[in-house]
Amino acid sequence: MIESMVGSLNWLAKFIIPGLLVGIPLYAMAAKKVKVYEVFVVGAKDGFTIAVRIIPYLVAILVAIGMFRASGALDVLLTLLAPLLNFIGFPPENLPLAMMRPLSGSGSLGLLTDVVNEYGPDSLQAKIGATMYGSSETTFYVLAVYFGSVGVIRSRHAIPAGLFADAVGAISAVYICHWLLV
Amino acid sequence: MLNYIWFGMMAIAVIVGMFTGRIEAVTQAAIDMARLSVEIAIGLIGIMALWLGIMKIAEESGLIRIIARALRPITVRLFPDVPPDHPAMGSIVLNMSANMLGLGNAATPLGLKAMEELQALNPNKDTASNAMVMFLAINTSSVQLILPATVVALMGAVSSEIFITTILATLCSTIAAIIAVKFLEKRKRFAYAPAADSTGGREHD
């Protein structure tokens, strides 16, 4: 049953974007007589300015993350954190992925691929990893893009709250998979 | 806080890089990522323009207001500082729906539109408002109904099991995000304050 549900959801998802692209102008024309082409162009004009505005914020965040990853500092951090995480029963195979997830999308996808290749998609390690990957976002990148687009530089509690949520997400991925899939 | 994290990541990278003999890789990463940042931003222009254009039509036709009104009971609790019928609420709801459905390409432009509208309500333009932090936190921990295509490709037939566990895990992280934001926004350390004050700028990071 779940399989067919996932199948139909993914099938439905294919129609959402084309549906919106046609549906919204259709409603606007039919219900409100909006001059859709003219209005579209006015709105689209902001695309360039916003995309260009985020460049300095992206450079700052991605350069720092890139340097951090390239240095191997993540491995050092993993060794330091290992005793604590072993204590709460966090599987060591999924630890690099959990740490990488808020930093880098491509990096964490690479780590998930490693886990799947090493243990196979049927393994609990791979299932926990995929759950972690799917249930969380690249917090630092999103912060840089979203706050950068409006020029906000003082992020206040955004990072502690975001990282706390990432940690809760990763830990609950472990427990939920143990609870449902074992 | 971002000041310390940003500098800390680079400083640690250089120190660790010296010990691990990867200092050249660190340098290369800095240059590559600077280039990649611009590529990402330039790549966003077209998609941004497309969705911002469609959003403008949705706004003119009153659709955004209708959507905002429909989810009012939830949004007013999460964003008490935003007027319930404000267009920001409509953009927020649309961005969250796009995230839930795994429409990453549409979610970013919709989210940036929401940010722009939240910024219009924000008196200190360089400081994140409570509503902005809440929006960002929900966004990064967002509930996902559709698995990312990459996960489906990797996991194959096992994907349907991951579907349930992912929804439950995102639910946990979203609830944690909301509680953390509501709790932290009242702390003095993260107070919403104008630039010049006497705390030595500790909470301004």
Boltz contact constraints between the chains, C-beta under 6 A:
constraints:
  - contact:
      token1: [A, 2]
      token2: [B, 160]
      max_distance: 6.0
  - contact:
      token1: [A, 3]
      token2: [B, 160]
      max_distance: 6.0
  - contact:
      token1: [A, 6]
      token2: [B, 160]
      max_distance: 6.0
  - contact:
      token1: [A, 6]
      token2: [B, 163]
      max_distance: 6.0
  - contact:
      token1: [A, 9]
      token2: [B, 146]
      max_distance: 6.0
  - contact:
      token1: [A, 13]
      token2: [B, 101]
      max_distance: 6.0
  - contact:
      token1: [A, 13]
      token2: [B, 146]
      max_distance: 6.0
  - contact:
      token1: [A, 16]
      token2: [B, 101]
      max_distance: 6.0
  - contact:
      token1: [A, 24]
      token2: [B, 54]
      max_distance: 6.0
  - contact:
      token1: [A, 24]
      token2: [B, 57]
      max_distance: 6.0
  - contact:
      token1: [A, 24]
      token2: [B, 58]
      max_distance: 6.0
  - contact:
      token1: [A, 25]
      token2: [B, 57]
      max_distance: 6.0
  - contact:
      token1: [A, 27]
      token2: [B, 61]
      max_distance: 6.0
  - contact:
      token1: [A, 28]
      token2: [B, 57]
      max_distance: 6.0
  - contact:
      token1: [A, 28]
      token2: [B, 61]
      max_distance: 6.0
  - contact:
      token1: [A, 32]
      token2: [B, 61]
      max_distance: 6.0
  - contact:
      token1: [A, 34]
      token2: [B, 60]
      max_distance: 6.0
  - contact:
      token1: [A, 34]
      token2: [B, 61]
      max_distance: 6.0
  - contact:
      token1: [A, 36]
      token2: [B, 57]
      max_distance: 6.0
  - contact:
      token1: [A, 39]
      token2: [B, 56]
      max_distance: 6.0
  - contact:
      token1: [A, 39]
      token2: [B, 57]
      max_distance: 6.0
  - contact:
      token1: [A, 39]
      token2: [B, 60]
      max_distance: 6.0
  - contact:
      token1: [A, 40]
      token2: [B, 53]
      max_distance: 6.0
  - contact:
      token1: [A, 40]
      token2: [B, 57]
      max_distance: 6.0
  - contact:
      token1: [A, 42]
      token2: [B, 56]
      max_distance: 6.0
  - contact:
      token1: [A, 43]
      token2: [B, 52]
      max_distance: 6.0
  - contact:
      token1: [A, 43]
      token2: [B, 53]
      max_distance: 6.0
  - contact:
      token1: [A, 43]
      token2: [B, 55]
      max_distance: 6.0
  - contact:
      token1: [A, 43]
      token2: [B, 56]
      max_distance: 6.0
  - contact:
      token1: [A, 44]
      token2: [B, 49]
      max_distance: 6.0
  - contact:
      token1: [A, 44]
      token2: [B, 52]
      max_distance: 6.0
  - contact:
      token1: [A, 44]
      token2: [B, 53]
      max_distance: 6.0
  - contact:
      token1: [A, 46]
      token2: [B, 52]
      max_distance: 6.0
  - contact:
      token1: [A, 47]
      token2: [B, 45]
      max_distance: 6.0
  - contact:
      token1: [A, 47]
      token2: [B, 48]
      max_distance: 6.0
  - contact:
      token1: [A, 47]
      token2: [B, 49]
      max_distance: 6.0
  - contact:
      token1: [A, 47]
      token2: [B, 52]
      max_distance: 6.0
  - contact:
      token1: [A, 48]
      token2: [B, 45]
      max_distance: 6.0
  - contact:
      token1: [A, 50]
      token2: [B, 48]
      max_distance: 6.0
  - contact:
      token1: [A, 50]
      token2: [B, 112]
      max_distance: 6.0
  - contact:
      token1: [A, 51]
      token2: [B, 41]
      max_distance: 6.0
  - contact:
      token1: [A, 51]
      token2: [B, 44]
      max_distance: 6.0
  - contact:
      token1: [A, 51]
      token2: [B, 45]
      max_distance: 6.0
  - contact:
      token1: [A, 51]
      token2: [B, 48]
      max_distance: 6.0
  - contact:
      token1: [A, 54]
      token2: [B, 41]
      max_distance: 6.0
  - contact:
      token1: [A, 55]
      token2: [B, 38]
      max_distance: 6.0
  - contact:
      token1: [A, 55]
      token2: [B, 41]
      max_distance: 6.0
  - contact:
      token1: [A, 58]
      token2: [B, 37]
      max_distance: 6.0
  - contact:
      token1: [A, 58]
      token2: [B, 41]
      max_distance: 6.0
  - contact:
      token1: [A, 59]
      token2: [B, 34]
      max_distance: 6.0
  - contact:
      token1: [A, 59]
      token2: [B, 37]
      max_distance: 6.0
  - contact:
      token1: [A, 62]
      token2: [B, 33]
      max_distance: 6.0
  - contact:
      token1: [A, 62]
      token2: [B, 37]
      max_distance: 6.0
  - contact:
      token1: [A, 63]
      token2: [B, 30]
      max_distance: 6.0
  - contact:
      token1: [A, 63]
      token2: [B, 33]
      max_distance: 6.0
  - contact:
      token1: [A, 63]
      token2: [B, 34]
      max_distance: 6.0
  - contact:
      token1: [A, 64]
      token2: [B, 6]
      max_distance: 6.0
  - contact:
      token1: [A, 64]
      token2: [B, 9]
      max_distance: 6.0
  - contact:
      token1: [A, 64]
      token2: [B, 10]
      max_distance: 6.0
  - contact:
      token1: [A, 66]
      token2: [B, 29]
      max_distance: 6.0
  - contact:
      token1: [A, 66]
      token2: [B, 33]
      max_distance: 6.0
  - contact:
      token1: [A, 67]
      token2: [B, 10]
      max_distance: 6.0
  - contact:
      token1: [A, 67]
      token2: [B, 13]
      max_distance: 6.0
  - contact:
      token1: [A, 67]
      token2: [B, 26]
      max_distance: 6.0
  - contact:
      token1: [A, 67]
      token2: [B, 29]
      max_distance: 6.0
  - contact:
      token1: [A, 67]
      token2: [B, 30]
      max_distance: 6.0
  - contact:
      token1: [A, 68]
      token2: [B, 9]
      max_distance: 6.0
  - contact:
      token1: [A, 68]
      token2: [B, 13]
      max_distance: 6.0
  - contact:
      token1: [A, 70]
      token2: [B, 25]
      max_distance: 6.0
  - contact:
      token1: [A, 70]
      token2: [B, 26]
      max_distance: 6.0
  - contact:
      token1: [A, 70]
      token2: [B, 29]
      max_distance: 6.0
  - contact:
      token1: [A, 71]
      token2: [B, 13]
      max_distance: 6.0
  - contact:
      token1: [A, 71]
      token2: [B, 16]
      max_distance: 6.0
  - contact:
      token1: [A, 71]
      token2: [B, 17]
      max_distance: 6.0
  - contact:
      token1: [A, 71]
      token2: [B, 22]
      max_distance: 6.0
  - contact:
      token1: [A, 71]
      token2: [B, 26]
      max_distance: 6.0
  - contact:
      token1: [A, 72]
      token2: [B, 16]
      max_distance: 6.0
  - contact:
      token1: [A, 72]
      token2: [B, 20]
      max_distance: 6.0
  - contact:
      token1: [A, 72]
      token2: [B, 22]
      max_distance: 6.0
  - contact:
      token1: [A, 73]
      token2: [B, 12]
      max_distance: 6.0
  - contact:
      token1: [A, 73]
      token2: [B, 13]
      max_distance: 6.0
  - contact:
      token1: [A, 73]
      token2: [B, 16]
      max_distance: 6.0
  - contact:
      token1: [A, 76]
      token2: [B, 16]
      max_distance: 6.0
  - contact:
      token1: [A, 109]
      token2: [B, 150]
      max_distance: 6.0
  - contact:
      token1: [A, 116]
      token2: [B, 154]
      max_distance: 6.0
  - contact:
      token1: [A, 121]
      token2: [B, 155]
      max_distance: 6.0
  - contact:
      token1: [A, 121]
      token2: [B, 156]
      max_distance: 6.0
  - contact:
      token1: [A, 121]
      token2: [B, 158]
      max_distance: 6.0
  - contact:
      token1: [A, 130]
      token2: [B, 151]
      max_distance: 6.0
  - contact:
      token1: [A, 130]
      token2: [B, 155]
      max_distance: 6.0
  - contact:
      token1: [A, 130]
      token2: [B, 162]
      max_distance: 6.0
  - contact:
      token1: [A, 131]
      token2: [B, 162]
      max_distance: 6.0
  - contact:
      token1: [A, 131]
      token2: [B, 165]
      max_distance: 6.0
  - contact:
      token1: [A, 131]
      token2: [B, 166]
      max_distance: 6.0
  - contact:
      token1: [A, 131]
      token2: [B, 169]
      max_distance: 6.0
  - contact:
      token1: [A, 134]
      token2: [B, 147]
      max_distance: 6.0
  - contact:
      token1: [A, 134]
      token2: [B, 148]
      max_distance: 6.0
  - contact:
      token1: [A, 134]
      token2: [B, 151]
      max_distance: 6.0
  - contact:
      token1: [A, 134]
      token2: [B, 166]
      max_distance: 6.0
  - contact:
      token1: [A, 135]
      token2: [B, 166]
      max_distance: 6.0
  - contact:
      token1: [A, 135]
      token2: [B, 169]
      max_distance: 6.0
  - contact:
      token1: [A, 135]
      token2: [B, 170]
      max_distance: 6.0
  - contact:
      token1: [A, 137]
      token2: [B, 140]
      max_distance: 6.0
  - contact:
      token1: [A, 139]
      token2: [B, 140]
      max_distance: 6.0
  - contact:
      token1: [A, 142]
      token2: [B, 140]
      max_distance: 6.0
  - contact:
      token1: [A, 146]
      token2: [B, 115]
      max_distance: 6.0
  - contact:
      token1: [A, 146]
      token2: [B, 136]
      max_distance: 6.0
  - contact:
      token1: [A, 149]
      token2: [B, 112]
      max_distance: 6.0
  - contact:
      token1: [A, 149]
      token2: [B, 115]
      max_distance: 6.0
  - contact:
      token1: [A, 150]
      token2: [B, 115]
      max_distance: 6.0
  - contact:
      token1: [A, 150]
      token2: [B, 116]
      max_distance: 6.0
  - contact:
      token1: [A, 150]
      token2: [B, 119]
      max_distance: 6.0
  - contact:
      token1: [A, 152]
      token2: [B, 128]
      max_distance: 6.0
  - contact:
      token1: [A, 153]
      token2: [B, 126]
      max_distance: 6.0
  - contact:
      token1: [A, 154]
      token2: [B, 126]
      max_distance: 6.0
  - contact:
      token1: [A, 154]
      token2: [B, 127]
      max_distance: 6.0
  - contact:
      token1: [A, 154]
      token2: [B, 204]
      max_distance: 6.0
  - contact:
      token1: [A, 155]
      token2: [B, 2]
      max_distance: 6.0
  - contact:
      token1: [A, 155]
      token2: [B, 128]
      max_distance: 6.0
  - contact:
      token1: [A, 156]
      token2: [B, 128]
      max_distance: 6.0
  - contact:
      token1: [A, 156]
      token2: [B, 133]
      max_distance: 6.0
  - contact:
      token1: [A, 156]
      token2: [B, 190]
      max_distance: 6.0
  - contact:
      token1: [A, 157]
      token2: [B, 133]
      max_distance: 6.0
  - contact:
      token1: [A, 157]
      token2: [B, 184]
      max_distance: 6.0
  - contact:
      token1: [A, 157]
      token2: [B, 185]
      max_distance: 6.0
  - contact:
      token1: [A, 157]
      token2: [B, 190]
      max_distance: 6.0
  - contact:
      token1: [A, 158]
      token2: [B, 128]
      max_distance: 6.0
  - contact:
      token1: [A, 158]
      token2: [B, 133]
      max_distance: 6.0
  - contact:
      token1: [A, 158]
      token2: [B, 136]
      max_distance: 6.0
  - contact:
      token1: [A, 159]
      token2: [B, 1]
      max_distance: 6.0
  - contact:
      token1: [A, 161]
      token2: [B, 137]
      max_distance: 6.0
  - contact:
      token1: [A, 161]
      token2: [B, 177]
      max_distance: 6.0
  - contact:
      token1: [A, 161]
      token2: [B, 180]
      max_distance: 6.0
  - contact:
      token1: [A, 161]
      token2: [B, 181]
      max_distance: 6.0
  - contact:
      token1: [A, 161]
      token2: [B, 184]
      max_distance: 6.0
  - contact:
      token1: [A, 162]
      token2: [B, 137]
      max_distance: 6.0
  - contact:
      token1: [A, 162]
      token2: [B, 140]
      max_distance: 6.0
  - contact:
      token1: [A, 164]
      token2: [B, 180]
      max_distance: 6.0
  - contact:
      token1: [A, 165]
      token2: [B, 141]
      max_distance: 6.0
  - contact:
      token1: [A, 165]
      token2: [B, 173]
      max_distance: 6.0
  - contact:
      token1: [A, 165]
      token2: [B, 176]
      max_distance: 6.0
  - contact:
      token1: [A, 165]
      token2: [B, 177]
      max_distance: 6.0
  - contact:
      token1: [A, 168]
      token2: [B, 172]
      max_distance: 6.0
  - contact:
      token1: [A, 168]
      token2: [B, 173]
      max_distance: 6.0
  - contact:
      token1: [A, 168]
      token2: [B, 176]
      max_distance: 6.0
  - contact:
      token1: [A, 169]
      token2: [B, 169]
      max_distance: 6.0
  - contact:
      token1: [A, 169]
      token2: [B, 173]
      max_distance: 6.0
  - contact:
      token1: [A, 172]
      token2: [B, 169]
      max_distance: 6.0
  - contact:
      token1: [A, 172]
      token2: [B, 172]
      max_distance: 6.0
  - contact:
      token1: [A, 173]
      token2: [B, 169]
      max_distance: 6.0
  - contact:
      token1: [A, 176]
      token2: [B, 165]
      max_distance: 6.0
  - contact:
      token1: [A, 176]
      token2: [B, 168]
      max_distance: 6.0
  - contact:
      token1: [A, 176]
      token2: [B, 169]
      max_distance: 6.0
  - contact:
      token1: [A, 177]
      token2: [B, 165]
      max_distance: 6.0
  - contact:
      token1: [A, 180]
      token2: [B, 165]
      max_distance: 6.0
